[in-house]
Amino acid sequence: IMKTANGDNPMAHGKVAVLTIDVWEHAYYIDYRNARPKYISTFIDHLINWDYANAKLAGQPSGIEK
């Protein structure tokens, strides 16, 4: 887990992203207003492709079927 500030990108430091979420207000404010926790839970429950994230974590993203 890596937290960055001010738009810093972990990949610029040689890291590989397995899963990312944008929690700056511009990402959720129109739909969720100040309800950041609801935005995050919706993201986790409905938007993440867990098969892809698991394969990426295992180092096998090229073996994923669409």
mmJSON file of the N, C-alpha and C atoms, coordinates in Angstrom:
{"data_MODEL":{"atom_site":{
"group_PDB":["ATOM","ATOM","ATOM","ATOM","ATOM","ATOM","ATOM","ATOM","ATOM","ATOM","ATOM","ATOM","ATOM","ATOM","ATOM","ATOM","ATOM","ATOM","ATOM","ATOM","ATOM","ATOM","ATOM","ATOM","ATOM","ATOM","ATOM","ATOM","ATOM","ATOM","ATOM","ATOM","ATOM","ATOM","ATOM","ATOM","ATOM","ATOM","ATOM","ATOM","ATOM","ATOM","ATOM","ATOM","ATOM","ATOM","ATOM","ATOM","ATOM","ATOM","ATOM","ATOM","ATOM","ATOM","ATOM","ATOM","ATOM","ATOM","ATOM","ATOM","ATOM","ATOM","ATOM","ATOM","ATOM","ATOM","ATOM","ATOM","ATOM","ATOM","ATOM","ATOM","ATOM","ATOM","ATOM","ATOM","ATOM","ATOM","ATOM","ATOM","ATOM","ATOM","ATOM","ATOM","ATOM","ATOM","ATOM","ATOM","ATOM","ATOM","ATOM","ATOM","ATOM","ATOM","ATOM","ATOM","ATOM","ATOM","ATOM","ATOM","ATOM","ATOM","ATOM","ATOM","ATOM","ATOM","ATOM","ATOM","ATOM","ATOM","ATOM","ATOM","ATOM","ATOM","ATOM","ATOM","ATOM","ATOM","ATOM","ATOM","ATOM","ATOM","ATOM","ATOM","ATOM","ATOM","ATOM","ATOM","ATOM","ATOM","ATOM","ATOM","ATOM","ATOM","ATOM","ATOM","ATOM","ATOM","ATOM","ATOM","ATOM","ATOM","ATOM","ATOM","ATOM","ATOM","ATOM","ATOM","ATOM","ATOM","ATOM","ATOM","ATOM","ATOM","ATOM","ATOM","ATOM","ATOM","ATOM","ATOM","ATOM","ATOM","ATOM","ATOM","ATOM","ATOM","ATOM","ATOM","ATOM","ATOM","ATOM","ATOM","ATOM","ATOM","ATOM","ATOM","ATOM","ATOM","ATOM","ATOM","ATOM","ATOM","ATOM","ATOM","ATOM","ATOM","ATOM","ATOM","ATOM","ATOM","ATOM","ATOM","ATOM","ATOM","ATOM","ATOM","ATOM","ATOM"],
"id":[1,2,3,4,5,6,7,8,9,10,11,12,13,14,15,16,17,18,19,20,21,22,23,24,25,26,27,28,29,30,31,32,33,34,35,36,37,38,39,40,41,42,43,44,45,46,47,48,49,50,51,52,53,54,55,56,57,58,59,60,61,62,63,64,65,66,67,68,69,70,71,72,73,74,75,76,77,78,79,80,81,82,83,84,85,86,87,88,89,90,91,92,93,94,95,96,97,98,99,100,101,102,103,104,105,106,107,108,109,110,111,112,113,114,115,116,117,118,119,120,121,122,123,124,125,126,127,128,129,130,131,132,133,134,135,136,137,138,139,140,141,142,143,144,145,146,147,148,149,150,151,152,153,154,155,156,157,158,159,160,161,162,163,164,165,166,167,168,169,170,171,172,173,174,175,176,177,178,179,180,181,182,183,184,185,186,187,188,189,190,191,192,193,194,195,196,197,198],
"type_symbol":["N","C","C","N","C","C","N","C","C","N","C","C","N","C","C","N","C","C","N","C","C","N","C","C","N","C","C","N","C","C","N","C","C","N","C","C","N","C","C","N","C","C","N","C","C","N","C","C","N","C","C","N","C","C","N","C","C","N","C","C","N","C","C","N","C","C","N","C","C","N","C","C","N","C","C","N","C","C","N","C","C","N","C","C","N","C","C","N","C","C","N","C","C","N","C","C","N","C","C","N","C","C","N","C","C","N","C","C","N","C","C","N","C","C","N","C","C","N","C","C","N","C","C","N","C","C","N","C","C","N","C","C","N","C","C","N","C","C","N","C","C","N","C","C","N","C","C","N","C","C","N","C","C","N","C","C","N","C","C","N","C","C","N","C","C","N","C","C","N","C","C","N","C","C","N","C","C","N","C","C","N","C","C","N","C","C","N","C","C","N","C","C","N","C","C","N","C","C"],
"label_atom_id":["N","CA","C","N","CA","C","N","CA","C","N","CA","C","N","CA","C","N","CA","C","N","CA","C","N","CA","C","N","CA","C","N","CA","C","N","CA","C","N","CA","C","N","CA","C","N","CA","C","N","CA","C","N","CA","C","N","CA","C","N","CA","C","N","CA","C","N","CA","C","N","CA","C","N","CA","C","N","CA","C","N","CA","C","N","CA","C","N","CA","C","N","CA","C","N","CA","C","N","CA","C","N","CA","C","N","CA","C","N","CA","C","N","CA","C","N","CA","C","N","CA","C","N","CA","C","N","CA","C","N","CA","C","N","CA","C","N","CA","C","N","CA","C","N","CA","C","N","CA","C","N","CA","C","N","CA","C","N","CA","C","N","CA","C","N","CA","C","N","CA","C","N","CA","C","N","CA","C","N","CA","C","N","CA","C","N","CA","C","N","CA","C","N","CA","C","N","CA","C","N","CA","C","N","CA","C","N","CA","C","N","CA","C","N","CA","C","N","CA","C","N","CA","C","N","CA","C","N","CA","C"],
"label_alt_id":[null,null,null,null,null,null,null,null,null,null,null,null,null,null,null,null,null,null,null,null,null,null,null,null,null,null,null,null,null,null,null,null,null,null,null,null,null,null,null,null,null,null,null,null,null,null,null,null,null,null,null,null,null,null,null,null,null,null,null,null,null,null,null,null,null,null,null,null,null,null,null,null,null,null,null,null,null,null,null,null,null,null,null,null,null,null,null,null,null,null,null,null,null,null,null,null,null,null,null,null,null,null,null,null,null,null,null,null,null,null,null,null,null,null,null,null,null,null,null,null,null,null,null,null,null,null,null,null,null,null,null,null,null,null,null,null,null,null,null,null,null,null,null,null,null,null,null,null,null,null,null,null,null,null,null,null,null,null,null,null,null,null,null,null,null,null,null,null,null,null,null,null,null,null,null,null,null,null,null,null,null,null,null,null,null,null,null,null,null,null,null,null,null,null,null,null,null,null],
"label_comp_id":["ILE","ILE","ILE","MET","MET","MET","LYS","LYS","LYS","THR","THR","THR","ALA","ALA","ALA","ASN","ASN","ASN","GLY","GLY","GLY","ASP","ASP","ASP","ASN","ASN","ASN","PRO","PRO","PRO","MET","MET","MET","ALA","ALA","ALA","HIS","HIS","HIS","GLY","GLY","GLY","LYS","LYS","LYS","VAL","VAL","VAL","ALA","ALA","ALA","VAL","VAL","VAL","LEU","LEU","LEU","THR","THR","THR","ILE","ILE","ILE","ASP","ASP","ASP","VAL","VAL","VAL","TRP","TRP","TRP","GLU","GLU","GLU","HIS","HIS","HIS","ALA","ALA","ALA","TYR","TYR","TYR","TYR","TYR","TYR","ILE","ILE","ILE","ASP","ASP","ASP","TYR","TYR","TYR","ARG","ARG","ARG","ASN","ASN","ASN","ALA","ALA","ALA","ARG","ARG","ARG","PRO","PRO","PRO","LYS","LYS","LYS","TYR","TYR","TYR","ILE","ILE","ILE","SER","SER","SER","THR","THR","THR","PHE","PHE","PHE","ILE","ILE","ILE","ASP","ASP","ASP","HIS","HIS","HIS","LEU","LEU","LEU","ILE","ILE","ILE","ASN","ASN","ASN","TRP","TRP","TRP","ASP","ASP","ASP","TYR","TYR","TYR","ALA","ALA","ALA","ASN","ASN","ASN","ALA","ALA","ALA","LYS","LYS","LYS","LEU","LEU","LEU","ALA","ALA","ALA","GLY","GLY","GLY","GLN","GLN","GLN","PRO","PRO","PRO","SER","SER","SER","GLY","GLY","GLY","ILE","ILE","ILE","GLU","GLU","GLU","LYS","LYS","LYS"],
"label_asym_id":["A","A","A","A","A","A","A","A","A","A","A","A","A","A","A","A","A","A","A","A","A","A","A","A","A","A","A","A","A","A","A","A","A","A","A","A","A","A","A","A","A","A","A","A","A","A","A","A","A","A","A","A","A","A","A","A","A","A","A","A","A","A","A","A","A","A","A","A","A","A","A","A","A","A","A","A","A","A","A","A","A","A","A","A","A","A","A","A","A","A","A","A","A","A","A","A","A","A","A","A","A","A","A","A","A","A","A","A","A","A","A","A","A","A","A","A","A","A","A","A","A","A","A","A","A","A","A","A","A","A","A","A","A","A","A","A","A","A","A","A","A","A","A","A","A","A","A","A","A","A","A","A","A","A","A","A","A","A","A","A","A","A","A","A","A","A","A","A","A","A","A","A","A","A","A","A","A","A","A","A","A","A","A","A","A","A","A","A","A","A","A","A","A","A","A","A","A","A"],
"label_entity_id":["1","1","1","1","1","1","1","1","1","1","1","1","1","1","1","1","1","1","1","1","1","1","1","1","1","1","1","1","1","1","1","1","1","1","1","1","1","1","1","1","1","1","1","1","1","1","1","1","1","1","1","1","1","1","1","1","1","1","1","1","1","1","1","1","1","1","1","1","1","1","1","1","1","1","1","1","1","1","1","1","1","1","1","1","1","1","1","1","1","1","1","1","1","1","1","1","1","1","1","1","1","1","1","1","1","1","1","1","1","1","1","1","1","1","1","1","1","1","1","1","1","1","1","1","1","1","1","1","1","1","1","1","1","1","1","1","1","1","1","1","1","1","1","1","1","1","1","1","1","1","1","1","1","1","1","1","1","1","1","1","1","1","1","1","1","1","1","1","1","1","1","1","1","1","1","1","1","1","1","1","1","1","1","1","1","1","1","1","1","1","1","1","1","1","1","1","1","1"],
"label_seq_id":[1,1,1,2,2,2,3,3,3,4,4,4,5,5,5,6,6,6,7,7,7,8,8,8,9,9,9,10,10,10,11,11,11,12,12,12,13,13,13,14,14,14,15,15,15,16,16,16,17,17,17,18,18,18,19,19,19,20,20,20,21,21,21,22,22,22,23,23,23,24,24,24,25,25,25,26,26,26,27,27,27,28,28,28,29,29,29,30,30,30,31,31,31,32,32,32,33,33,33,34,34,34,35,35,35,36,36,36,37,37,37,38,38,38,39,39,39,40,40,40,41,41,41,42,42,42,43,43,43,44,44,44,45,45,45,46,46,46,47,47,47,48,48,48,49,49,49,50,50,50,51,51,51,52,52,52,53,53,53,54,54,54,55,55,55,56,56,56,57,57,57,58,58,58,59,59,59,60,60,60,61,61,61,62,62,62,63,63,63,64,64,64,65,65,65,66,66,66],
"pdbx_PDB_ins_code":[null,null,null,null,null,null,null,null,null,null,null,null,null,null,null,null,null,null,null,null,null,null,null,null,null,null,null,null,null,null,null,null,null,null,null,null,null,null,null,null,null,null,null,null,null,null,null,null,null,null,null,null,null,null,null,null,null,null,null,null,null,null,null,null,null,null,null,null,null,null,null,null,null,null,null,null,null,null,null,null,null,null,null,null,null,null,null,null,null,null,null,null,null,null,null,null,null,null,null,null,null,null,null,null,null,null,null,null,null,null,null,null,null,null,null,null,null,null,null,null,null,null,null,null,null,null,null,null,null,null,null,null,null,null,null,null,null,null,null,null,null,null,null,null,null,null,null,null,null,null,null,null,null,null,null,null,null,null,null,null,null,null,null,null,null,null,null,null,null,null,null,null,null,null,null,null,null,null,null,null,null,null,null,null,null,null,null,null,null,null,null,null,null,null,null,null,null,null],
"Cartn_x":[0.856,0.0,0.893,0.566,1.344,0.396,0.53,-0.274,0.616,0.101,0.879,0.127,0.828,0.226,0.457,-0.407,-0.244,-0.038,-0.765,-0.701,0.551,1.323,2.507,2.074,2.907,2.581,3.576,3.117,4.038,4.843,4.299,5.02,6.262,6.281,7.472,8.614,8.284,9.274,9.545,9.185,9.452,8.444,7.334,6.307,5.348,4.627,3.624,2.269,1.301,-0.037,-0.816,-1.388,-2.282,-3.714,-3.984,-5.311,-5.154,-5.86,-5.808,-7.218,-7.369,-8.638,-8.332,-9.028,-8.883,-9.863,-9.37,-10.248,-10.198,-9.675,-9.78,-11.233,-11.699,-13.109,-13.603,-12.766,-13.224,-13.689,-13.249,-13.59,-15.004,-15.52,-16.802,-17.823,-17.441,-18.317,-19.644,-19.668,-20.921,-21.94,-21.507,-22.424,-22.651,-21.631,-21.708,-21.62,-21.427,-21.235,-20.124,-20.419,-19.386,-19.338,-20.014,-20.096,-18.96,-17.731,-16.578,-16.649,-17.045,-17.136,-18.094,-19.213,-20.147,-19.516,-18.791,-18.073,-17.082,-16.321,-15.318,-15.979,-17.047,-17.699,-18.335,-18.897,-19.438,-18.324,-17.198,-16.044,-15.602,-15.473,-15.015,-16.032,-17.304,-18.342,-18.777,-18.644,-19.238,-18.307,-17.19,-16.381,-15.053,-14.538,-13.233,-13.354,-12.462,-12.345,-11.369,-11.92,-11.093,-10.238,-10.725,-9.919,-8.655,-8.797,-7.645,-6.683,-7.218,-6.362,-5.603,-6.28,-5.611,-4.524,-4.802,-3.795,-2.605,-2.874,-1.788,-0.943,-1.593,-0.873,0.004,-0.486,0.277,1.339,1.373,2.362,1.998,0.704,0.273,-0.78,-0.627,-1.684,-1.876,-0.864,-1.016,-1.881,-2.135,-2.934,-4.414,-4.836,-6.234,-7.063,-8.177,-9.094,-10.121,-10.497,-11.511,-12.884],
"Cartn_y":[-1.167,0.0,1.217,2.143,3.371,4.541,5.51,6.727,7.825,8.552,9.632,10.947,12.024,13.354,14.169,15.116,16.116,15.517,14.469,13.884,13.075,12.757,11.924,10.552,9.944,8.666,7.613,6.571,5.537,4.868,4.809,4.177,4.973,6.252,7.061,6.657,5.899,5.43,3.937,3.378,1.973,0.998,1.493,0.622,0.148,-0.933,-1.47,-1.385,-0.785,-0.651,-1.949,-2.431,-3.583,-3.075,-2.051,-1.468,-0.015,0.872,2.282,2.839,3.868,4.581,6.06,6.882,8.329,8.823,9.354,9.859,11.377,12.049,13.5,13.836,14.962,15.326,15.326,15.68,15.74,14.379,13.313,11.964,11.549,12.101,11.616,12.693,13.958,14.98,15.139,15.081,15.272,14.192,12.952,11.852,11.633,11.889,11.512,12.685,13.897,15.082,14.799,14.943,14.742,13.318,12.393,11.009,10.157,10.524,9.762,8.281,7.93,6.499,5.727,6.34,5.654,5.461,6.466,6.355,5.191,5.112,4.054,2.679,2.546,1.236,0.833,1.787,1.477,1.027,1.702,1.341,-0.091,-0.399,-1.725,-2.81,-2.534,-3.554,-3.764,-2.733,-2.83,-2.546,-1.9,-1.46,-2.182,-2.771,-3.422,-4.764,-5.005,-6.316,-7.119,-7.877,-8.588,-9.667,-10.299,-11.309,-10.677,-9.495,-8.792,-8.379,-7.822,-7.389,-8.573,-9.702,-10.897,-11.405,-11.408,-11.853,-10.906,-9.618,-8.633,-8.807,-9.047,-9.277,-10.519,-11.533,-12.771,-12.63,-11.464,-11.231,-11.858,-12.076,-12.746,-11.947,-10.643,-9.887,-10.283,-10.878,-11.243,-12.478,-13.237,-14.445,-14.231,-12.992,-12.693,-12.735,-13.418,-13.474,-12.367,-11.793,-10.733,-11.324],
"Cartn_z":[0.0,0.0,0.0,-0.889,-0.983,-1.144,-0.279,-0.357,-0.919,-1.902,-2.495,-2.342,-2.505,-2.372,-3.634,-3.855,-4.914,-6.298,-6.602,-7.941,-8.214,-7.179,-7.374,-7.886,-8.7,-9.316,-8.84,-8.137,-7.645,-8.751,-9.959,-11.062,-11.452,-11.12,-11.364,-10.433,-9.405,-8.436,-8.589,-9.748,-10.026,-9.436,-8.938,-8.359,-9.45,-9.182,-10.106,-9.413,-10.083,-9.502,-9.67,-8.584,-8.628,-8.655,-7.857,-7.758,-7.335,-7.996,-7.62,-7.526,-6.707,-6.6,-6.409,-7.149,-7.052,-5.998,-4.891,-3.846,-3.717,-4.726,-4.758,-5.074,-4.581,-4.715,-6.157,-7.115,-8.508,-9.013,-8.384,-8.84,-8.435,-7.358,-6.844,-6.5,-6.462,-5.886,-6.619,-7.934,-8.672,-8.3,-8.197,-7.885,-6.394,-5.565,-4.15,-3.182,-3.692,-2.842,-1.833,-0.55,0.474,1.011,0.362,0.848,0.286,0.617,0.138,0.527,1.766,2.101,1.195,0.808,-0.093,-1.468,-1.949,-3.224,-3.169,-2.091,-1.957,-1.886,-1.109,-1.013,-2.34,-3.081,-4.407,-5.339,-5.286,-6.102,-5.795,-4.52,-4.109,-4.458,-4.216,-4.4,-5.847,-6.704,-8.039,-9.214,-8.991,-10.125,-10.291,-9.253,-9.341,-10.055,-10.978,-11.613,-10.746,-9.803,-8.832,-9.479,-10.54,-11.234,-11.806,-12.394,-12.948,-11.834,-10.753,-9.643,-9.045,-8.872,-8.335,-9.273,-10.572,-11.539,-11.556,-11.465,-11.452,-10.189,-9.063,-7.811,-7.912,-8.606,-8.791,-9.88,-10.537,-11.583,-12.902,-13.155,-14.373,-15.148,-15.329,-16.017,-17.471,-18.107,-19.519,-19.702,-18.643,-18.752,-18.504,-18.438,-18.139,-19.409,-19.336,-20.474,-20.339,-21.46,-21.443,-21.569],
"occupancy":[1.0,1.0,1.0,1.0,1.0,1.0,1.0,1.0,1.0,1.0,1.0,1.0,1.0,1.0,1.0,1.0,1.0,1.0,1.0,1.0,1.0,1.0,1.0,1.0,1.0,1.0,1.0,1.0,1.0,1.0,1.0,1.0,1.0,1.0,1.0,1.0,1.0,1.0,1.0,1.0,1.0,1.0,1.0,1.0,1.0,1.0,1.0,1.0,1.0,1.0,1.0,1.0,1.0,1.0,1.0,1.0,1.0,1.0,1.0,1.0,1.0,1.0,1.0,1.0,1.0,1.0,1.0,1.0,1.0,1.0,1.0,1.0,1.0,1.0,1.0,1.0,1.0,1.0,1.0,1.0,1.0,1.0,1.0,1.0,1.0,1.0,1.0,1.0,1.0,1.0,1.0,1.0,1.0,1.0,1.0,1.0,1.0,1.0,1.0,1.0,1.0,1.0,1.0,1.0,1.0,1.0,1.0,1.0,1.0,1.0,1.0,1.0,1.0,1.0,1.0,1.0,1.0,1.0,1.0,1.0,1.0,1.0,1.0,1.0,1.0,1.0,1.0,1.0,1.0,1.0,1.0,1.0,1.0,1.0,1.0,1.0,1.0,1.0,1.0,1.0,1.0,1.0,1.0,1.0,1.0,1.0,1.0,1.0,1.0,1.0,1.0,1.0,1.0,1.0,1.0,1.0,1.0,1.0,1.0,1.0,1.0,1.0,1.0,1.0,1.0,1.0,1.0,1.0,1.0,1.0,1.0,1.0,1.0,1.0,1.0,1.0,1.0,1.0,1.0,1.0,1.0,1.0,1.0,1.0,1.0,1.0,1.0,1.0,1.0,1.0,1.0,1.0,1.0,1.0,1.0,1.0,1.0,1.0],
"B_iso_or_equiv":[0.0,0.0,0.0,0.0,0.0,0.0,0.0,0.0,0.0,0.0,0.0,0.0,0.0,0.0,0.0,0.0,0.0,0.0,0.0,0.0,0.0,0.0,0.0,0.0,0.0,0.0,0.0,0.0,0.0,0.0,0.0,0.0,0.0,0.0,0.0,0.0,0.0,0.0,0.0,0.0,0.0,0.0,0.0,0.0,0.0,0.0,0.0,0.0,0.0,0.0,0.0,0.0,0.0,0.0,0.0,0.0,0.0,0.0,0.0,0.0,0.0,0.0,0.0,0.0,0.0,0.0,0.0,0.0,0.0,0.0,0.0,0.0,0.0,0.0,0.0,0.0,0.0,0.0,0.0,0.0,0.0,0.0,0.0,0.0,0.0,0.0,0.0,0.0,0.0,0.0,0.0,0.0,0.0,0.0,0.0,0.0,0.0,0.0,0.0,0.0,0.0,0.0,0.0,0.0,0.0,0.0,0.0,0.0,0.0,0.0,0.0,0.0,0.0,0.0,0.0,0.0,0.0,0.0,0.0,0.0,0.0,0.0,0.0,0.0,0.0,0.0,0.0,0.0,0.0,0.0,0.0,0.0,0.0,0.0,0.0,0.0,0.0,0.0,0.0,0.0,0.0,0.0,0.0,0.0,0.0,0.0,0.0,0.0,0.0,0.0,0.0,0.0,0.0,0.0,0.0,0.0,0.0,0.0,0.0,0.0,0.0,0.0,0.0,0.0,0.0,0.0,0.0,0.0,0.0,0.0,0.0,0.0,0.0,0.0,0.0,0.0,0.0,0.0,0.0,0.0,0.0,0.0,0.0,0.0,0.0,0.0,0.0,0.0,0.0,0.0,0.0,0.0,0.0,0.0,0.0,0.0,0.0,0.0],
"pdbx_formal_charge":[null,null,null,null,null,null,null,null,null,null,null,null,null,null,null,null,null,null,null,null,null,null,null,null,null,null,null,null,null,null,null,null,null,null,null,null,null,null,null,null,null,null,null,null,null,null,null,null,null,null,null,null,null,null,null,null,null,null,null,null,null,null,null,null,null,null,null,null,null,null,null,null,null,null,null,null,null,null,null,null,null,null,null,null,null,null,null,null,null,null,null,null,null,null,null,null,null,null,null,null,null,null,null,null,null,null,null,null,null,null,null,null,null,null,null,null,null,null,null,null,null,null,null,null,null,null,null,null,null,null,null,null,null,null,null,null,null,null,null,null,null,null,null,null,null,null,null,null,null,null,null,null,null,null,null,null,null,null,null,null,null,null,null,null,null,null,null,null,null,null,null,null,null,null,null,null,null,null,null,null,null,null,null,null,null,null,null,null,null,null,null,null,null,null,null,null,null,null],
"auth_seq_id":[1,1,1,2,2,2,3,3,3,4,4,4,5,5,5,6,6,6,7,7,7,8,8,8,9,9,9,10,10,10,11,11,11,12,12,12,13,13,13,14,14,14,15,15,15,16,16,16,17,17,17,18,18,18,19,19,19,20,20,20,21,21,21,22,22,22,23,23,23,24,24,24,25,25,25,26,26,26,27,27,27,28,28,28,29,29,29,30,30,30,31,31,31,32,32,32,33,33,33,34,34,34,35,35,35,36,36,36,37,37,37,38,38,38,39,39,39,40,40,40,41,41,41,42,42,42,43,43,43,44,44,44,45,45,45,46,46,46,47,47,47,48,48,48,49,49,49,50,50,50,51,51,51,52,52,52,53,53,53,54,54,54,55,55,55,56,56,56,57,57,57,58,58,58,59,59,59,60,60,60,61,61,61,62,62,62,63,63,63,64,64,64,65,65,65,66,66,66],
"auth_comp_id":["ILE","ILE","ILE","MET","MET","MET","LYS","LYS","LYS","THR","THR","THR","ALA","ALA","ALA","ASN","ASN","ASN","GLY","GLY","GLY","ASP","ASP","ASP","ASN","ASN","ASN","PRO","PRO","PRO","MET","MET","MET","ALA","ALA","ALA","HIS","HIS","HIS","GLY","GLY","GLY","LYS","LYS","LYS","VAL","VAL","VAL","ALA","ALA","ALA","VAL","VAL","VAL","LEU","LEU","LEU","THR","THR","THR","ILE","ILE","ILE","ASP","ASP","ASP","VAL","VAL","VAL","TRP","TRP","TRP","GLU","GLU","GLU","HIS","HIS","HIS","ALA","ALA","ALA","TYR","TYR","TYR","TYR","TYR","TYR","ILE","ILE","ILE","ASP","ASP","ASP","TYR","TYR","TYR","ARG","ARG","ARG","ASN","ASN","ASN","ALA","ALA","ALA","ARG","ARG","ARG","PRO","PRO","PRO","LYS","LYS","LYS","TYR","TYR","TYR","ILE","ILE","ILE","SER","SER","SER","THR","THR","THR","PHE","PHE","PHE","ILE","ILE","ILE","ASP","ASP","ASP","HIS","HIS","HIS","LEU","LEU","LEU","ILE","ILE","ILE","ASN","ASN","ASN","TRP","TRP","TRP","ASP","ASP","ASP","TYR","TYR","TYR","ALA","ALA","ALA","ASN","ASN","ASN","ALA","ALA","ALA","LYS","LYS","LYS","LEU","LEU","LEU","ALA","ALA","ALA","GLY","GLY","GLY","GLN","GLN","GLN","PRO","PRO","PRO","SER","SER","SER","GLY","GLY","GLY","ILE","ILE","ILE","GLU","GLU","GLU","LYS","LYS","LYS"],
"auth_asym_id":["A","A","A","A","A","A","A","A","A","A","A","A","A","A","A","A","A","A","A","A","A","A","A","A","A","A","A","A","A","A","A","A","A","A","A","A","A","A","A","A","A","A","A","A","A","A","A","A","A","A","A","A","A","A","A","A","A","A","A","A","A","A","A","A","A","A","A","A","A","A","A","A","A","A","A","A","A","A","A","A","A","A","A","A","A","A","A","A","A","A","A","A","A","A","A","A","A","A","A","A","A","A","A","A","A","A","A","A","A","A","A","A","A","A","A","A","A","A","A","A","A","A","A","A","A","A","A","A","A","A","A","A","A","A","A","A","A","A","A","A","A","A","A","A","A","A","A","A","A","A","A","A","A","A","A","A","A","A","A","A","A","A","A","A","A","A","A","A","A","A","A","A","A","A","A","A","A","A","A","A","A","A","A","A","A","A","A","A","A","A","A","A","A","A","A","A","A","A"],
"auth_atom_id":["N","CA","C","N","CA","C","N","CA","C","N","CA","C","N","CA","C","N","CA","C","N","CA","C","N","CA","C","N","CA","C","N","CA","C","N","CA","C","N","CA","C","N","CA","C","N","CA","C","N","CA","C","N","CA","C","N","CA","C","N","CA","C","N","CA","C","N","CA","C","N","CA","C","N","CA","C","N","CA","C","N","CA","C","N","CA","C","N","CA","C","N","CA","C","N","CA","C","N","CA","C","N","CA","C","N","CA","C","N","CA","C","N","CA","C","N","CA","C","N","CA","C","N","CA","C","N","CA","C","N","CA","C","N","CA","C","N","CA","C","N","CA","C","N","CA","C","N","CA","C","N","CA","C","N","CA","C","N","CA","C","N","CA","C","N","CA","C","N","CA","C","N","CA","C","N","CA","C","N","CA","C","N","CA","C","N","CA","C","N","CA","C","N","CA","C","N","CA","C","N","CA","C","N","CA","C","N","CA","C","N","CA","C","N","CA","C","N","CA","C","N","CA","C","N","CA","C","N","CA","C"],
"pdbx_PDB_model_num":[1,1,1,1,1,1,1,1,1,1,1,1,1,1,1,1,1,1,1,1,1,1,1,1,1,1,1,1,1,1,1,1,1,1,1,1,1,1,1,1,1,1,1,1,1,1,1,1,1,1,1,1,1,1,1,1,1,1,1,1,1,1,1,1,1,1,1,1,1,1,1,1,1,1,1,1,1,1,1,1,1,1,1,1,1,1,1,1,1,1,1,1,1,1,1,1,1,1,1,1,1,1,1,1,1,1,1,1,1,1,1,1,1,1,1,1,1,1,1,1,1,1,1,1,1,1,1,1,1,1,1,1,1,1,1,1,1,1,1,1,1,1,1,1,1,1,1,1,1,1,1,1,1,1,1,1,1,1,1,1,1,1,1,1,1,1,1,1,1,1,1,1,1,1,1,1,1,1,1,1,1,1,1,1,1,1,1,1,1,1,1,1,1,1,1,1,1,1]
}}}
